[in-house]
Amino acid sequence: MVPFLDLQKINEPYRLSFHQALDKMMDAGWFILGKAVQEFEHSFAQFCGVQHCIGVANGLDALILILEGYKELGKLKVGDEVLVPANTYIASILAVFKAGLQPILVAPSLETFLINPKEIERNISSKTKAILPVHLYGQVCDMAAINQLARQHGLLVIEDAAQSHGAASSGVRCGALGDAAGFSFYPGKNLGALGDAGAITTNDARLAEALFALRNYGSEKKYYNQYKGLNSRLDELQAAFLMQKLPNLDADNQHRKAIAAFYSAKIKNDLVNLPAMPSEQEQHVWHLFVLRVANRQRFMQHMTDAGIQTMIHYPVPPSQQQGYPELKGMSCPITDTIHQEVVSLPISNILTVADAEKVVAAVNSYH
């Protein structure tokens, strides 16, 4: 069986350095917001090409804190509308609700799965105050068009970069393509921790100052609380683990790009719709390689029989989730099609050429 993702094998080369990082932390005796977090924040800010990085507990909190930070700065208020892709993972939408804002679902492109700038423009109203583009599956949104719309209408642009570590548009990395960005370092991400972890990047010094307090109970100084904040701090040990992997992220992403290019060139089956490949300006990092198949369950069974493990990201659109009755009137045909047909093929920084060839052969033999 070609596994969809082998996290044990991905992390095995770091076993010794992980143990050394743990020993270093134990010897230092500083377990919360210590030197490891500071080092990672500095290094990840440099990696993304921004001035500020704020380590937080997870990707969901990263988005919530950005929105809460802008509320504290007076740039957002309860009830404001935020435009979000209709086919995103639920965390993007949950963050908007948790911040007391109103998500407006916007149709994606069927070819890229990414939020469609033309649909963004159609959904801008007097209540719209922000756009939340999601770089879904490690692909980069059309940020030139999105930022132009934001400038025209005076809107904030908040990137959901949970799946796009290292992706870039016109030489600018995700995390520096909007006003602020939220990252997740969930273990399966391109840059994955060994547990939950997240970060925020921005060039906005006032926002960063507020966020450093908001993540720590709203406190800039212990026992003095400037805001009603959260306890959402990047764990010291996870920061140390991430520092071991960050130097290899570009090389790991390059391997993913090679696998994606191989799939795109070698898969030849009219029953399968491949994702659009990026332009010269776009550098996708292929957190996932997602195609569309009309008879998904039959296709997945075929792949299983051929020894290939596949996954679905995601089977149920946000507008049909039981916990979100407010969204039921916002469904769209394109989104429904995507959620009914998407299948993710194995892709990672350790997938071998031999395994990629097996995947291609299995896809091409489907009929």
C-alpha positions as CSV (number, residue, x, y, z in Angstrom):
1,M,0.0,0.0,0.0
2,V,1.2,3.5,-0.8
3,P,0.1,5.4,2.3
4,F,-1.6,8.8,1.9
5,L,0.8,10.3,4.5
6,D,3.5,8.7,6.7
7,L,4.2,11.1,9.5
8,Q,6.4,8.7,11.3
9,K,8.7,8.5,8.3
10,I,8.6,12.3,7.8
11,N,9.7,13.0,11.3
12,E,12.2,10.1,11.7
13,P,15.2,12.1,10.4
14,Y,14.7,14.6,13.2
15,R,14.5,12.1,16.1
16,L,17.9,13.0,17.5
17,S,17.6,16.7,17.1
18,F,14.1,16.6,18.7
19,H,15.5,14.8,21.8
20,Q,18.3,17.4,21.9
21,A,15.8,20.2,21.8
22,L,13.9,18.6,24.7
23,D,17.1,18.2,26.7
24,K,18.0,21.9,26.0
25,M,14.6,23.0,27.2
26,M,14.7,20.9,30.3
27,D,18.2,22.2,31.2
28,A,17.0,25.8,30.7
29,G,13.9,25.2,32.9
30,W,11.9,27.8,30.9
31,F,8.7,26.2,29.4
32,I,6.4,29.0,28.3
33,L,7.3,31.8,25.9
34,G,11.0,31.3,26.2
35,K,14.0,31.5,23.8
36,A,12.7,28.7,21.5
37,V,9.5,30.6,20.8
38,Q,11.4,33.9,20.2
39,E,13.9,32.1,17.9
40,F,11.2,30.6,15.8
41,E,9.2,33.8,15.6
42,H,12.2,35.6,14.4
43,S,13.2,32.9,11.9
44,F,9.7,32.4,10.5
45,A,9.2,36.2,10.1
46,Q,12.4,36.2,8.0
47,F,11.3,33.2,6.1
48,C,7.9,34.9,5.2
49,G,9.5,38.2,4.5
50,V,7.6,40.1,7.2
51,Q,8.6,42.2,10.3
52,H,6.5,40.4,12.9
53,C,5.6,36.8,13.8
54,I,3.5,36.0,16.8
55,G,3.5,32.3,17.9
56,V,0.1,31.0,19.0
57,A,-1.4,27.7,20.0
58,N,-3.0,26.7,16.7
59,G,-4.2,27.9,13.3
60,L,-7.7,28.5,14.4
61,D,-6.6,30.8,17.2
62,A,-4.3,32.6,14.7
63,L,-7.3,33.7,12.7
64,I,-9.4,34.5,15.7
65,L,-6.7,36.6,17.2
66,I,-6.1,38.6,14.0
67,L,-9.8,39.5,13.8
68,E,-9.9,40.3,17.5
69,G,-6.8,42.4,17.1
70,Y,-8.3,44.5,14.4
71,K,-11.4,44.9,16.6
72,E,-9.2,46.3,19.4
73,L,-7.6,48.7,16.8
74,G,-11.0,49.9,15.7
75,K,-10.7,48.5,12.2
76,L,-13.4,45.9,12.7
77,K,-16.5,45.7,14.9
78,V,-19.1,43.1,15.8
79,G,-21.4,42.4,12.9
80,D,-19.0,43.4,10.1
81,E,-19.0,41.0,7.1
82,V,-15.9,39.0,6.1
83,L,-15.8,37.4,2.6
84,V,-14.6,33.7,2.9
85,P,-14.4,31.0,0.2
86,A,-17.5,28.7,0.3
87,N,-15.4,25.5,0.0
88,T,-12.8,26.2,2.8
89,Y,-12.1,24.1,5.8
90,I,-14.5,25.0,8.6
91,A,-11.8,26.7,10.7
92,S,-11.8,29.8,8.4
93,I,-15.5,30.3,9.0
94,L,-15.5,29.4,12.7
95,A,-12.9,32.0,13.3
96,V,-15.1,34.7,11.8
97,F,-18.1,33.6,14.0
98,K,-15.9,33.4,17.1
99,A,-14.8,37.0,16.6
100,G,-18.5,38.2,16.4
101,L,-18.3,38.8,12.7
102,Q,-20.5,37.6,9.8
103,P,-18.9,35.3,7.2
104,I,-20.2,35.7,3.6
105,L,-19.5,32.6,1.5
106,V,-18.0,33.3,-1.9
107,A,-17.8,30.8,-4.8
108,P,-14.5,29.4,-5.8
109,S,-13.1,28.6,-9.2
110,L,-13.8,25.0,-10.3
111,E,-10.4,24.8,-11.9
112,T,-8.3,26.0,-8.9
113,F,-10.6,25.4,-5.9
114,L,-9.5,29.0,-4.8
115,I,-11.8,31.9,-4.1
116,N,-12.8,33.7,-7.3
117,P,-12.0,37.5,-7.4
118,K,-14.9,38.1,-9.7
119,E,-17.3,36.5,-7.1
120,I,-15.6,38.5,-4.4
121,E,-16.5,41.7,-6.2
122,R,-20.1,40.6,-6.6
123,N,-20.4,40.0,-2.8
124,I,-18.9,43.3,-1.5
125,S,-21.5,45.3,0.3
126,S,-21.5,48.3,2.6
127,K,-21.1,45.9,5.5
128,T,-18.0,44.2,4.0
129,K,-14.8,45.1,6.0
130,A,-12.4,42.2,5.2
131,I,-11.5,39.5,2.7
132,L,-10.2,36.2,4.0
133,P,-8.6,34.4,1.0
134,V,-7.6,30.8,1.8
135,H,-4.6,29.4,0.0
136,L,-6.3,26.0,-0.1
137,Y,-4.3,22.8,-0.7
138,G,-1.0,24.9,-0.7
139,Q,-2.1,26.8,-3.8
140,V,-1.8,30.6,-3.9
141,C,-4.9,32.8,-4.4
142,D,-4.9,35.5,-7.1
143,M,-3.6,38.1,-4.6
144,A,-3.0,40.8,-7.1
145,A,-6.7,40.9,-8.0
146,I,-7.8,40.5,-4.4
147,N,-5.5,43.3,-3.1
148,Q,-6.7,45.6,-5.9
149,L,-10.3,45.0,-4.8
150,A,-9.4,45.6,-1.2
151,R,-7.7,48.9,-2.0
152,Q,-10.7,50.0,-4.1
153,H,-13.1,49.3,-1.3
154,G,-11.0,50.0,1.8
155,L,-11.0,46.3,3.0
156,L,-8.6,44.4,5.1
157,V,-7.0,41.3,3.6
158,I,-6.3,38.4,6.0
159,E,-4.6,35.4,4.6
160,D,-5.6,31.9,5.8
161,A,-2.1,30.4,5.1
162,A,-2.7,27.2,7.1
163,Q,-1.8,25.0,4.2
164,S,0.6,27.2,2.2
165,H,3.9,27.5,4.1
166,G,6.5,28.8,1.6
167,A,4.1,29.3,-1.3
168,A,4.6,32.6,-3.1
169,S,3.1,35.0,-5.7
170,S,5.4,37.2,-7.8
171,G,8.3,36.4,-5.4
172,V,6.4,37.3,-2.3
173,R,5.6,34.5,0.1
174,C,2.3,33.7,1.7
175,G,2.2,35.5,5.1
176,A,3.3,38.8,3.4
177,L,0.6,39.0,0.7
178,G,-2.0,40.7,2.8
179,D,-2.4,42.8,6.0
180,A,-1.9,39.7,8.2
181,A,-1.9,35.9,7.9
182,G,-2.7,33.0,10.1
183,F,-0.6,29.7,9.9
184,S,-1.2,26.3,11.3
185,F,1.6,23.8,12.1
186,Y,-0.7,20.8,12.6
187,P,1.5,17.7,12.2
188,G,0.3,17.0,8.6
189,K,1.2,20.4,7.3
190,N,4.2,21.1,5.0
191,L,5.8,22.6,8.2
192,G,4.3,20.4,10.9
193,A,4.9,20.3,14.6
194,L,4.4,17.2,16.8
195,G,1.1,18.6,18.1
196,D,-1.0,21.7,17.7
197,A,0.9,25.0,16.9
198,G,0.3,28.1,14.9
199,A,1.5,31.6,14.1
200,I,0.5,35.0,12.8
201,T,2.6,37.1,10.5
202,T,2.2,40.8,9.7
203,N,4.0,44.0,8.9
204,D,1.6,46.0,11.0
205,A,3.5,47.0,14.2
206,R,0.3,48.1,16.0
207,L,-1.4,44.9,15.3
208,A,1.6,42.8,16.3
209,E,1.8,44.7,19.6
210,A,-1.8,44.0,20.3
211,L,-1.5,40.3,19.3
212,F,1.5,39.7,21.6
213,A,-0.8,40.7,24.5
214,L,-4.0,39.1,23.2
215,R,-2.4,35.7,23.0
216,N,-1.3,35.9,26.6
217,Y,-4.6,36.7,28.5
218,G,-4.5,40.2,27.0
219,S,-1.5,41.0,29.1
220,E,1.6,43.0,28.1
221,K,2.9,42.8,31.7
222,K,2.1,39.9,34.0
223,Y,-1.1,40.5,36.1
224,Y,-1.9,43.7,34.1
225,N,-4.5,43.0,31.4
226,Q,-4.9,45.5,28.7
227,Y,-7.4,43.4,26.7
228,K,-9.8,40.5,27.2
229,G,-7.4,38.1,25.6
230,L,-6.9,34.3,25.2
231,N,-4.5,31.8,26.5
232,S,-3.1,30.9,23.1
233,R,0.7,30.7,23.3
234,L,3.0,28.7,21.0
235,D,4.4,25.9,23.1
236,E,8.1,26.2,23.8
237,L,8.8,22.6,22.8
238,Q,6.8,22.7,19.6
239,A,8.7,25.9,18.7
240,A,12.0,24.1,19.2
241,F,10.8,21.2,17.0
242,L,9.7,23.6,14.3
243,M,13.1,25.2,14.3
244,Q,14.6,21.8,13.4
245,K,12.4,21.5,10.3
246,L,12.2,25.1,9.1
247,P,15.6,25.1,7.3
248,N,14.5,22.2,5.2
249,L,11.1,23.6,4.2
250,D,12.1,25.0,0.8
251,A,13.7,21.7,-0.2
252,D,10.7,19.7,1.1
253,N,8.4,22.0,-0.9
254,Q,10.5,21.6,-4.0
255,H,10.0,17.8,-3.8
256,R,6.3,18.3,-3.5
257,K,6.3,20.5,-6.6
258,A,8.2,17.9,-8.6
259,I,5.6,15.2,-7.6
260,A,2.7,17.5,-8.5
261,A,4.4,18.3,-11.9
262,F,4.9,14.5,-12.5
263,Y,1.2,13.8,-11.7
264,S,0.1,16.6,-14.0
265,A,2.2,15.5,-16.9
266,K,1.7,11.7,-16.6
267,I,-2.0,11.3,-15.5
268,K,-4.0,10.8,-18.7
269,N,-7.6,9.9,-18.0
270,D,-10.6,11.7,-19.3
271,L,-12.6,10.6,-16.2
272,V,-10.3,12.6,-14.0
273,N,-10.1,16.4,-13.7
274,L,-6.7,17.6,-12.7
275,P,-6.0,20.8,-10.7
276,A,-4.8,23.8,-12.7
277,M,-1.1,24.1,-12.7
278,P,0.3,27.5,-11.5
279,S,1.5,30.3,-13.7
280,E,5.1,31.6,-13.7
281,Q,4.1,34.1,-11.1
282,E,2.7,31.6,-8.7
283,Q,4.6,29.1,-6.6
284,H,2.2,26.5,-5.2
285,V,3.6,24.2,-2.5
286,W,1.1,21.4,-2.9
287,H,0.1,20.6,0.6
288,L,-2.5,18.4,-1.1
289,F,-2.9,17.3,-4.7
290,V,-6.6,17.3,-5.3
291,L,-8.4,16.1,-8.4
292,R,-12.1,15.7,-9.2
293,V,-13.9,12.5,-10.2
294,A,-17.6,12.2,-10.9
295,N,-18.0,8.8,-9.3
296,R,-15.8,9.4,-6.3
297,Q,-16.5,6.3,-4.2
298,R,-15.9,4.0,-7.1
299,F,-12.7,5.7,-8.0
300,M,-11.4,5.5,-4.4
301,Q,-12.3,1.8,-4.2
302,H,-10.3,1.3,-7.4
303,M,-7.3,3.1,-5.9
304,T,-7.6,1.0,-2.7
305,D,-7.7,-2.2,-4.8
306,A,-4.5,-0.9,-6.6
307,G,-2.7,-0.4,-3.3
308,I,-3.1,3.4,-3.1
309,Q,-4.5,5.2,-0.1
310,T,-6.6,8.3,-1.0
311,M,-8.5,10.9,1.1
312,I,-11.3,13.4,0.8
313,H,-10.7,17.1,1.6
314,Y,-13.5,17.9,2.4
315,P,-16.7,15.8,2.1
316,V,-19.3,18.3,3.4
317,P,-19.4,22.0,2.4
318,P,-19.6,24.5,5.2
319,S,-23.2,25.5,4.2
320,Q,-24.4,22.0,4.9
321,Q,-22.7,21.6,8.3
322,Q,-25.2,21.0,11.1
323,G,-23.6,23.4,13.5
324,Y,-23.9,26.3,11.0
325,P,-27.6,26.9,10.2
326,E,-26.7,30.5,9.5
327,L,-25.0,29.4,6.3
328,K,-27.7,27.2,4.7
329,G,-28.9,30.0,2.4
330,M,-25.3,30.6,1.1
331,S,-24.7,27.4,-0.8
332,C,-23.5,27.5,-4.4
333,P,-23.5,24.9,-7.2
334,I,-19.7,25.1,-7.8
335,T,-19.0,24.5,-4.1
336,D,-21.4,21.6,-4.0
337,T,-19.7,20.0,-7.0
338,I,-16.3,20.4,-5.5
339,H,-17.2,18.7,-2.2
340,Q,-19.0,15.9,-4.0
341,E,-16.1,15.1,-6.4
342,V,-12.7,16.0,-4.8
343,V,-10.2,13.2,-4.1
344,S,-6.7,13.8,-2.7
345,L,-3.8,11.7,-4.0
346,P,-0.7,10.9,-1.9
347,I,1.9,13.7,-1.9
348,S,4.6,14.6,0.6
349,N,8.3,15.5,0.8
350,I,9.2,11.8,1.2
351,L,7.0,10.2,-1.5
352,T,9.3,8.3,-3.8
353,V,9.3,8.4,-7.6
354,A,8.4,4.7,-7.6
355,D,5.4,5.4,-5.5
356,A,4.4,8.3,-7.6
357,E,4.6,6.0,-10.7
358,K,2.3,3.5,-8.9
359,V,-0.2,6.3,-8.2
360,V,-0.2,7.4,-11.8
361,A,-0.6,3.9,-13.1
362,A,-3.6,3.4,-10.8
363,V,-5.3,6.6,-11.8
364,N,-4.7,5.9,-15.5
365,S,-6.2,2.4,-15.2
366,Y,-9.5,3.7,-13.8
367,H,-12.4,3.2,-16.2
